[in-house]
Amino acid sequence: MINRFAVILAAGQGTRMKSKLYKVLHPVCGKPMVEHVVDHISQLEVNHVVTVVGYGAEMVKERLQGKSDFVIQEEQLGTAHAVMQAKDALGDKRGTTLIICGDTPLITVETMSALMKQHEETGAKATVLTAHAEDPTGYGRIIRNADGDVAKIVEHKDANEEELKVKEINTGTYCFDNEALFEALDNVSNENAQGEYYLPDVIEILKAKNELVTAYSTEDFEETLGVNDRIALAEAERIMRARINKKHMKNGVTIIDPANTYIDTDVVIGSDTVILPGTVIQGASKIGEGCEIGPNSEINNCEISHNTFVQQSVLSDSSIGSNVKIGPFAHIRPDSDIQDEVKIGNFVEIKKTYFGKGSKASHLSYIGDAEVGRNVNIGCGSITVNYDGRNKFLTKIDDDVFVGCNSNLVAPVTVNEGAYIAAGSTITDDVPESALAIARARQVNKENYVEKLKSNK
């Protein structure tokens, strides 16, 4: 079996992004560009992955920790110079080396695999990933010989009239015989206007030695997009989002308006779930079968079980059970655990709360830092008063409790099983099992008081 290696070029600062964030860390569909590349490579049975980093190296290392080794390119002196930084890690090894830029998140696993397969089957010393562009302006042209192999790569500025008509372009992704690569890199010159060492020069060096150089052409030009500015970033997001939505629809998910549905790359959605327009599903969210999400809902790092409805609501870092109804205009904040058959209605906010099976808070309530049992009814306008200005405290509401409207439960407090809280009460002490707690001032009616007020005017 042939050993496989990968070198990811991720050292450029990306000045055209006009950002404090290192270029390859800009996210596309919820994941940094370079992480898309690394995750794709991880599916190719590669023995050793090396990422070349420079500006912002520590941030990239932190993000890719455990997925890649790293080498530093202290000065950005061209793509060949960047690959040379991996010589200590890979230079003495035999096998196939994939070289790819960290700002090309759209290149698929299938394309990478096909590129490496062709390279290994033909015995070529180098194989170039190419694409056909309707407008190839600015790209290096692939000039093939009579056998269909690569005769040369001509940069746009150096191309003659006939070569400019060629629409097959160099994408900047390559496979090399690893030994031939590092031998050729020693002979790359920087005698050019920029004073840099360019990786395409390796192709010329190999051709001068009559080595076989082939090309593998992807049918999808869009997947070769390199992201160098915010315009390209938005385009990459659009392309990947369409890809993701199509995958879910093929797997049995109904997406009413794919152009206005935003799903991150690692999201999992079960069949027969319906996603309504304006919905954003982010992070590692997992949604079960038969759900309905949206319109205009935001789901971030949540696990939602089967047959649950989320309407015009925001859910973050929480677990939601089956047959739950949430919204409209509800907010499930982090560390909440919503059990089966719960109803969370309009303008209800839940935070760091366990909410038991069959319980409901139908409208206009705040439940934070709480444990709510089964079959609890929380009336309109009820609040767990959990914060004293310094610390948060727990409210416990046991099974079958009824909390009347406009009640304040001042934590730490426990309402025991089957108890009732009278509407308008402010509860500061524990409520015994099956008790009725009334904590409000007694009503006083002043007879004829309004007439006295009017007579004093």
C-alpha positions as CSV (number, residue, x, y, z in Angstrom):
1,M,0.0,0.0,0.0
2,I,1.3,3.5,-1.0
3,N,2.0,5.9,1.9
4,R,0.0,9.1,1.7
5,F,0.9,12.5,3.1
6,A,-0.7,15.9,2.9
7,V,0.7,19.4,3.2
8,I,-1.8,22.2,3.8
9,L,-0.7,25.7,2.9
10,A,-2.1,28.1,5.5
11,A,0.6,30.6,6.3
12,G,-0.8,33.7,4.5
13,Q,-2.2,36.6,6.5
14,G,-4.9,37.3,4.0
15,T,-4.7,41.1,3.9
16,R,-7.6,41.4,1.4
17,M,-9.9,40.0,4.1
18,K,-9.3,43.2,6.0
19,S,-9.7,41.3,9.2
20,K,-8.0,40.7,12.6
21,L,-8.9,37.1,12.2
22,Y,-6.4,34.9,10.4
23,K,-7.7,34.2,6.9
24,V,-8.1,30.4,7.0
25,L,-10.0,30.7,10.3
26,H,-12.9,32.6,8.7
27,P,-15.9,30.2,8.9
28,V,-17.8,28.8,6.0
29,C,-21.1,27.2,7.1
30,G,-20.0,27.1,10.7
31,K,-16.5,25.7,10.4
32,P,-13.1,27.5,9.6
33,M,-12.0,27.1,6.0
34,V,-8.9,25.2,6.9
35,E,-10.8,22.8,9.1
36,H,-13.0,21.8,6.2
37,V,-9.8,21.0,4.3
38,V,-8.3,19.0,7.1
39,D,-11.6,17.1,7.8
40,H,-11.8,16.1,4.1
41,I,-8.2,14.9,4.1
42,S,-8.9,12.8,7.2
43,Q,-11.1,10.6,5.1
44,L,-8.4,9.8,2.6
45,E,-6.3,7.3,4.7
46,V,-3.5,9.8,4.9
47,N,-0.5,8.8,7.1
48,H,0.7,12.2,8.0
49,V,-0.9,15.7,7.7
50,V,1.3,18.8,8.0
51,T,-0.1,22.3,8.0
52,V,2.2,25.2,7.2
53,V,1.3,28.1,9.4
54,G,2.7,31.6,9.7
55,Y,0.7,34.7,10.8
56,G,-1.8,33.6,13.5
57,A,-0.1,30.2,14.0
58,E,-1.2,29.7,17.5
59,M,-4.9,30.2,16.7
60,V,-4.7,27.7,13.8
61,K,-2.9,25.2,16.0
62,E,-5.5,25.5,18.7
63,R,-8.3,24.9,16.2
64,L,-6.7,21.9,14.5
65,Q,-5.2,20.4,17.6
66,G,-5.0,16.6,17.2
67,K,-5.9,16.8,13.5
68,S,-2.5,17.9,12.1
69,D,1.1,18.5,12.8
70,F,2.5,22.0,12.1
71,V,5.5,23.8,10.7
72,I,6.2,27.5,10.6
73,Q,6.9,29.6,7.6
74,E,8.5,32.6,9.2
75,E,8.6,34.7,6.0
76,Q,6.0,34.3,3.2
77,L,8.3,33.7,0.3
78,G,6.0,31.8,-2.0
79,T,4.2,28.4,-2.2
80,A,7.3,26.3,-2.9
81,H,9.1,27.9,0.1
82,A,6.0,27.0,2.2
83,V,6.2,23.4,1.2
84,M,9.9,23.3,1.9
85,Q,9.1,24.0,5.5
86,A,7.7,20.5,5.7
87,K,11.0,18.9,4.6
88,D,12.1,17.8,8.1
89,A,8.7,16.1,8.6
90,L,8.3,14.5,5.2
91,G,11.4,14.9,3.1
92,D,12.8,11.4,3.6
93,K,9.6,9.5,3.1
94,R,8.3,7.5,0.1
95,G,4.7,7.9,-1.1
96,T,2.2,10.3,-2.5
97,T,1.9,13.9,-1.2
98,L,-1.2,16.0,-1.6
99,I,-0.6,19.7,-1.5
100,I,-3.7,21.9,-1.0
101,C,-4.4,25.4,0.1
102,G,-6.1,26.0,3.4
103,D,-8.5,28.6,1.8
104,T,-10.1,26.1,-0.6
105,P,-12.9,24.7,1.6
106,L,-15.1,23.5,-1.3
107,I,-12.9,20.8,-2.7
108,T,-14.7,17.6,-1.9
109,V,-13.4,14.4,-0.5
110,E,-14.4,12.7,-3.8
111,T,-12.3,15.0,-5.9
112,M,-9.3,14.7,-3.6
113,S,-9.6,10.9,-3.7
114,A,-9.9,10.8,-7.5
115,L,-6.9,13.0,-7.9
116,M,-4.7,10.8,-5.7
117,K,-6.1,7.6,-7.3
118,Q,-5.2,8.8,-10.8
119,H,-1.8,10.0,-9.7
120,E,-1.0,6.6,-8.1
121,E,-2.4,4.5,-11.0
122,T,-0.5,6.4,-13.7
123,G,2.8,6.4,-11.8
124,A,3.2,10.1,-12.5
125,K,5.7,12.2,-10.6
126,A,3.1,15.0,-10.4
127,T,-0.6,15.3,-11.0
128,V,-2.3,18.7,-11.2
129,L,-5.9,19.3,-10.2
130,T,-7.5,21.3,-13.0
131,A,-10.9,22.8,-13.9
132,H,-12.5,24.4,-16.9
133,A,-13.4,28.0,-16.4
134,E,-15.8,30.0,-18.6
135,D,-13.6,33.0,-18.0
136,P,-10.0,31.8,-17.3
137,T,-8.6,35.3,-17.0
138,G,-5.8,35.5,-14.4
139,Y,-5.4,31.7,-14.1
140,G,-2.5,29.6,-15.2
141,R,-3.4,27.5,-18.3
142,I,-2.9,23.8,-18.6
143,I,-1.2,22.9,-21.9
144,R,-1.5,19.2,-22.7
145,N,0.6,17.2,-25.1
146,A,-0.7,14.7,-27.7
147,D,-1.0,12.0,-25.1
148,G,-3.2,14.2,-22.9
149,D,-0.6,14.6,-20.2
150,V,0.7,18.0,-19.0
151,A,3.2,19.6,-21.3
152,K,3.5,22.8,-19.3
153,I,1.6,25.3,-17.1
154,V,1.6,28.8,-18.6
155,E,0.8,31.8,-16.4
156,H,-1.8,34.2,-17.9
157,K,0.7,37.0,-18.3
158,D,3.1,34.8,-20.2
159,A,0.5,33.0,-22.4
160,N,0.5,33.6,-26.2
161,E,-2.7,34.1,-28.2
162,E,-3.4,30.4,-28.7
163,E,-2.6,29.6,-25.0
164,L,-5.0,32.3,-23.8
165,K,-7.8,30.5,-25.6
166,V,-7.3,27.4,-23.3
167,K,-10.0,27.2,-20.6
168,E,-8.4,24.4,-18.5
169,I,-6.8,26.1,-15.6
170,N,-4.4,25.2,-12.7
171,T,-6.4,25.1,-9.4
172,G,-3.3,25.2,-7.2
173,T,-3.9,21.7,-5.8
174,Y,-1.4,18.9,-6.6
175,C,-0.3,15.4,-6.0
176,F,3.4,14.6,-6.1
177,D,5.7,11.7,-5.7
178,N,7.1,12.8,-2.3
179,E,10.8,12.0,-3.1
180,A,10.6,13.7,-6.5
181,L,8.9,16.7,-4.9
182,F,11.5,17.5,-2.3
183,E,14.3,16.8,-4.7
184,A,12.8,19.3,-7.2
185,L,12.1,21.9,-4.5
186,D,15.9,22.2,-3.9
187,N,16.2,23.4,-7.4
188,V,13.4,26.0,-7.4
189,S,14.7,29.5,-8.0
190,N,13.4,32.9,-6.8
191,E,14.7,34.8,-9.9
192,N,11.4,36.5,-10.6
193,A,9.9,40.0,-10.1
194,Q,8.5,39.1,-6.7
195,G,11.6,37.3,-5.5
196,E,9.6,34.3,-4.4
197,Y,9.7,30.5,-4.8
198,Y,6.7,29.2,-6.7
199,L,5.3,25.6,-6.6
200,P,4.4,25.4,-10.3
201,D,8.1,25.7,-11.0
202,V,8.4,22.1,-9.7
203,I,6.3,21.0,-12.6
204,E,8.8,22.6,-15.0
205,I,11.7,21.0,-13.3
206,L,10.1,17.6,-13.5
207,K,9.2,18.1,-17.2
208,A,12.8,19.1,-17.9
209,K,13.8,15.6,-16.6
210,N,11.2,14.0,-18.9
211,E,9.1,12.9,-15.9
212,L,5.4,12.1,-16.3
213,V,3.1,14.9,-15.2
214,T,-0.7,14.3,-15.5
215,A,-3.8,16.3,-14.8
216,Y,-7.1,15.4,-13.2
217,S,-9.9,17.7,-14.2
218,T,-12.8,18.2,-11.8
219,E,-16.2,18.8,-13.5
220,D,-17.2,21.4,-10.9
221,F,-15.2,24.6,-11.3
222,E,-16.9,26.1,-8.2
223,E,-15.3,23.6,-5.9
224,T,-11.8,25.0,-6.7
225,L,-12.7,28.5,-5.4
226,G,-10.0,30.0,-3.3
227,V,-11.2,32.5,-0.7
228,N,-9.1,35.6,-0.6
229,D,-11.7,38.3,0.3
230,R,-15.1,38.8,1.8
231,I,-16.8,38.5,-1.6
232,A,-15.3,35.1,-2.2
233,L,-16.1,34.1,1.4
234,A,-19.8,34.9,0.8
235,E,-19.7,32.9,-2.5
236,A,-18.1,29.9,-0.8
237,E,-20.8,30.1,1.9
238,R,-23.5,30.2,-0.8
239,I,-22.1,27.2,-2.6
240,M,-21.5,25.1,0.5
241,R,-24.9,26.0,1.9
242,A,-26.6,24.8,-1.3
243,R,-24.6,21.6,-1.1
244,I,-25.6,21.0,2.5
245,N,-29.3,21.6,1.9
246,K,-29.3,19.3,-1.1
247,K,-27.7,16.5,0.9
248,H,-30.5,16.9,3.6
249,M,-33.2,17.0,1.0
250,K,-31.9,13.8,-0.6
251,N,-32.0,12.2,2.8
252,G,-35.7,12.9,3.3
253,V,-35.8,16.4,4.9
254,T,-38.2,19.0,3.5
255,I,-36.6,22.4,3.1
256,I,-39.3,24.8,1.9
257,D,-37.0,27.5,0.7
258,P,-33.4,26.3,0.4
259,A,-32.1,29.7,-0.6
260,N,-33.2,31.1,2.8
261,T,-32.3,28.2,5.0
262,Y,-28.9,28.2,6.7
263,I,-27.5,24.9,8.0
264,D,-24.0,24.3,9.2
265,T,-21.9,21.5,7.8
266,D,-22.0,19.2,10.9
267,V,-25.7,19.3,11.5
268,V,-27.7,16.1,11.5
269,I,-31.4,16.1,10.6
270,G,-33.8,13.1,10.5
271,S,-36.2,12.2,7.7
272,D,-39.6,13.8,7.4
273,T,-38.5,16.9,9.3
274,V,-39.6,20.2,7.7
275,I,-37.4,23.2,7.8
276,L,-39.3,26.5,7.2
277,P,-37.8,29.6,5.7
278,G,-35.4,31.9,7.6
279,T,-34.2,29.1,9.9
280,V,-30.6,28.9,11.0
281,I,-29.3,25.6,12.4
282,Q,-25.7,25.9,13.7
283,G,-22.9,23.9,15.2
284,A,-23.3,20.3,16.1
285,S,-27.1,20.4,16.3
286,K,-28.9,17.1,15.8
287,I,-32.6,17.1,15.0
288,G,-34.8,14.0,15.0
289,E,-37.5,12.7,12.6
290,G,-40.8,14.3,12.0
291,C,-40.0,17.7,13.4
292,E,-41.0,21.1,12.2
293,I,-38.5,23.9,12.6
294,G,-39.2,27.6,11.8
295,P,-40.0,29.9,10.3
296,N,-37.3,32.2,11.4
297,S,-35.9,30.0,14.2
298,E,-32.3,29.8,15.4
299,I,-30.9,26.4,16.6
300,N,-27.4,26.4,18.0
301,N,-25.7,23.2,19.3
302,C,-28.9,21.6,20.3
303,E,-30.1,18.0,20.3
304,I,-33.8,17.8,19.4
305,S,-35.7,14.5,19.5
306,H,-38.6,13.4,17.3
307,N,-41.9,15.1,16.4
308,T,-41.0,18.4,18.0
309,F,-42.2,21.8,16.8
310,V,-40.0,24.9,17.1
311,Q,-41.7,28.1,15.8
312,Q,-39.9,31.5,15.6
313,S,-37.7,30.8,18.5
314,V,-34.0,30.7,19.6
315,L,-32.5,27.6,21.2
316,S,-28.8,27.3,22.3
317,D,-26.7,24.5,23.8
318,S,-29.6,22.5,25.1
319,S,-31.4,19.2,24.8
320,I,-35.0,19.0,23.7
321,G,-37.2,15.9,23.9
322,S,-39.9,14.4,21.7
323,N,-43.3,15.8,21.0
324,V,-42.3,19.2,22.4
325,K,-43.9,22.5,21.3
326,I,-41.7,25.6,21.5
327,G,-42.7,29.1,20.5
328,P,-43.5,31.3,19.0
329,F,-40.9,33.8,20.3
330,A,-39.5,31.5,23.0
331,H,-35.8,31.5,24.1
332,I,-34.1,28.3,25.3
333,R,-30.8,29.4,26.7
334,P,-27.7,27.1,27.4
335,D,-27.7,24.1,29.7
336,S,-31.4,23.5,29.5
337,D,-32.9,20.0,29.4
338,I,-36.4,20.0,28.1
339,Q,-38.1,16.6,28.4
340,D,-40.8,14.9,26.3
341,E,-44.3,16.4,25.7
342,V,-43.4,19.8,27.1
343,K,-44.9,23.1,26.0
344,I,-42.8,26.3,26.1
345,G,-45.0,29.0,24.7
346,N,-44.7,32.6,23.5
347,F,-42.3,34.9,25.2
348,V,-41.0,32.3,27.7
349,E,-37.3,32.2,28.5
350,I,-35.7,29.0,29.9
351,K,-32.1,29.0,31.2
352,K,-30.0,26.2,32.8
353,T,-33.2,24.4,33.7
354,Y,-34.4,20.8,33.8
355,F,-38.0,20.8,32.6
356,G,-39.9,17.6,33.3
357,K,-42.1,15.5,31.0
358,G,-45.6,17.0,30.3
359,S,-44.9,20.3,32.0
360,K,-45.8,23.6,30.4
361,A,-45.0,27.3,30.6
362,S,-47.4,28.7,28.0
363,H,-46.5,32.3,28.0
364,L,-44.6,35.3,29.4
365,S,-42.4,33.5,32.0
366,Y,-38.8,33.3,33.0
367,I,-37.5,30.0,34.4
368,G,-33.8,30.1,35.2
369,D,-31.6,27.9,37.4
370,A,-34.5,25.5,38.1
371,E,-35.5,21.9,38.3
372,V,-39.1,21.5,37.2
373,G,-40.8,18.1,37.7
374,R,-43.4,16.3,35.6
375,N,-46.9,17.7,34.8
376,V,-46.2,21.1,36.2
377,N,-48.2,24.1,35.1
378,I,-46.4,27.5,35.3
379,G,-48.8,30.3,34.9
380,C,-48.4,33.5,32.8
381,G,-46.0,36.0,34.1
382,S,-44.3,33.7,36.6
383,I,-40.6,34.1,37.4
384,T,-37.9,32.1,39.2
385,V,-36.0,34.9,41.0
386,N,-32.6,33.3,40.8
387,Y,-30.1,36.1,41.2
388,D,-29.2,38.3,44.2
389,G,-26.7,40.4,42.4
390,R,-23.8,38.1,43.2
391,N,-24.9,34.5,43.1
392,K,-27.4,32.3,41.3
393,F,-29.7,30.1,43.3
394,L,-31.8,27.0,42.5
395,T,-35.6,26.8,42.4
396,K,-37.0,23.2,42.7
397,I,-40.6,22.6,41.6
398,D,-41.7,19.0,42.1
399,D,-44.2,16.9,40.1
400,D,-47.8,18.0,39.6
401,V,-47.3,21.6,41.0
402,F,-49.6,24.4,39.8
403,V,-48.0,27.8,39.8
404,G,-50.6,30.6,39.4
405,C,-50.1,33.6,37.2
406,N,-47.7,36.4,38.1
407,S,-45.9,34.5,40.8
408,N,-42.4,35.1,42.0
409,L,-40.4,32.1,43.3
410,V,-37.5,33.6,45.2
411,A,-34.6,31.1,45.2
412,P,-33.4,29.1,46.9
413,V,-36.8,27.6,47.4
414,T,-38.6,24.3,46.9
415,V,-42.2,23.8,46.0
416,N,-43.0,20.2,46.9
417,E,-45.2,17.7,45.0
418,G,-48.8,18.6,44.3
419,A,-48.6,22.1,45.8
420,Y,-50.5,25.1,44.5
421,I,-49.2,28.6,44.3
422,A,-51.9,31.3,44.3
423,A,-51.8,33.9,41.6
424,G,-49.8,37.0,42.4
425,S,-47.8,35.3,45.2
426,T,-44.1,36.0,46.0
427,I,-42.8,32.8,47.5
428,T,-39.8,33.0,49.8
429,D,-40.2,29.9,51.9
430,D,-40.5,26.2,50.9
431,V,-44.1,25.0,50.1
432,P,-45.1,21.7,51.6
433,E,-46.6,18.8,49.6
434,S,-50.2,19.4,48.5
435,A,-50.3,22.8,50.2
436,L,-51.8,26.0,48.9
437,A,-49.3,28.9,49.3
438,I,-50.7,32.5,49.2
439,A,-48.1,35.2,49.6
440,R,-49.7,38.5,48.8
441,A,-51.3,41.5,50.6
442,R,-54.9,41.1,51.5
443,Q,-57.2,43.1,49.3
444,V,-58.8,46.2,50.8
445,N,-61.7,48.0,49.2
446,K,-62.2,51.7,50.2
447,E,-65.9,52.4,49.8
448,N,-66.8,55.7,48.0
449,Y,-63.1,56.6,47.8
450,V,-63.3,57.8,44.2
451,E,-66.1,60.3,45.0
452,K,-64.0,61.8,47.8
453,L,-61.1,62.2,45.4
454,K,-63.4,64.0,42.9
455,S,-64.9,66.3,45.6
456,N,-61.4,67.5,46.7
457,K,-60.6,68.9,43.2
